[in-house]
């Protein structure tokens, strides 16, 4: 009887050893839900979108009319422009849309120069308030 138990344990050990030798090591490794290369592409894409949004807002703020409007309200252009990259992705996206929309409406004649200047001042104040928090 003892020989049968020992033989069964030996057989179980041999089967376990064979299983460990046959199954690839990666089978026990934790698989990532997102591959590192996909994660890298996503980060690069998000970074590119952020850069585009920064460019849109900076372009809106850098026009000669915008600078004059900011100066007339005693708002420092450099301070506003330096604060733009400090905005969160959501805030930056929202202001980029506002900036682009205002420029397009102004170019199409839908809004007046005065309205554009008020929008510009509002964007600058929003930037300064958000960054000051």
Secondary structure, 3 states (H helix, E strand, C coil): CHHHHHHHHHHHHHHHHHHHHHCCHHHCCCCCCCCHHHHHHHHHHHHHHHHHHHHHHHHHHHCHHHHHHHHHCCCCHHHHHHHHCCCCHHHHHHHHHHHHHHHHHHHHCCCCHHHHHHHHHHHHHHHHHHHHC
